[in-house]
Amino acid sequence: MKFWVITDTTLPRINEDMVILPAFEHDFDGNRAKTESVGHFDSLASGALLKHASVRGFAGKNGQTMIHFLTSSILAAQKALLMGVGKSTEVTLQSLQTAVKEAFKQIGTDKAEQVTFDLKPLLALGLDPFAIGKMISITGHLILYTGLNYKTRNAPKNKFSKLRVLADAANAGAILQGLSEGDAIGRSVNFARDLTTMPANVLTPVALKNFAQLTEKESAGSIKGKYYDKKKLAKMKANAILAVNQGSSKAPWMSELTYTPEGGPTKDHLFIVGKSVCFDTGGLDLKPAAGMRFMKRDMAGGATALAILKAVAALKLPLSVTVILPAVENMPDGNAFRPGDYIETMSGLTVEVDNTDAEGRLTLADAITWAKKQGATHMVDFATLTGAVKSIGGDVAAGLFGNNASFTQLVAETARGQDEQVEVMTMYPELKDLNASDVADLSNSGGDLAGSTTAAWFIREFAGEETPWVHLDIASVAYRNRAIKLDPRGSTGYGVRTGIALVQAMAKMQK
Ligand SMILES: [Zn+2]
């Protein structure tokens, strides 16, 4: 998406296919629009714009849209899109996002390629220009996303390429900054969506490692990667990661990407671990067909983590951040790990395999141990970990668990601020005992009671109590069967916005 801001005081000659005009309710309660731009276009159309609105029942209500074809010869623009924003006294950034979302839906349906957004009437209300710019660009990317596909016929595509914004000179710089930040964030969310949607024969562990390498390359030096193959993983005693991959004919790969800000490493160093099971059959404890169908998405946490780092580097955020992606495949064959096997994890703790389908926590155990060895001061993991999390927040909220009240609260508030919902779960200590094993320190499954919490407790045994750690179980929200808010049906890129905002918040707290 290319974008720029025009600061002409009069409405310039519009060359884009579509001009978007914010329209308030008070524009339609008389026979003259009170907003300058709507009034201007109405008089260009000799009153046809308001007449059309009245026939169509368009009253400027928030979220209403109406397309009006422009016939005036002084404009190259073919269409005006009236974007209802409600009562001028009630417009907030959040209410505006609903309107902008509907406008972008129309842009998509209409296959508009170039659009001019008139922001002047909104800026006149005193809304923050940076925040408006950021919101518009994120909303545009997220709503116009058509999804990764391999169709050779009738593939959905959007032609949208240019966004021009009308604003006054005083606000132009801040809007441009906002548009540009939102652009980096929106692209990253869509990158995570694409990776999550990629089938397992395309996105193998080595392919995920290649995407990590590409991210390193694109960062022009701010990200340095280390890549661990099977041999190196064995040397560092990542036996839990290796055990999960044992039944696969493909090699496991762990990527570790460290972003260092321009001013050098910071005191706080956030480690983000993403569950990266490229395909999960369940292993010898094979999943039923319905449960296996979408297991290409069991690396959504890894996609989220990598996408966060991509944006962190693009935005040059002032905090040291490392991402760890333990990429494996959980397959059943003669070499596969078995129920009853015991694993000596990297930390030294031993685990009895109760169920080979509880593999994600095994890979996270070693990855988190590694993060601690590498000097993490804070840790967050994103993982499509348990089906049980769906009974907590349906397909709306992720389950959030942590070992440190203030860090847990920071992550939860950050997520809510990004409109990514979380349920903060109490980690009752008695639930920890459900992970007991007769023959090892831990069992990798705590049974049916509070499945998401016992899984979190399992990871916490490796995270320990000293380093603040938060676990986000995103199995409920990384993909959905329906479209919600800014997310399409399918992969959502959940957590990318939260992760970026968390890095920003932690960077700010350091100062
Ligand atoms: Zn599994």
Boltz pocket constraint, residues with backbone or C-beta under 6 A from the ligand:
constraints:
  - pocket:
      binder: B
      contacts: [[A, 280], [A, 282], [A, 330], [A, 356], [A, 357], [A, 358], [A, 359], [A, 360], [A, 385]]
      max_distance: 6.0
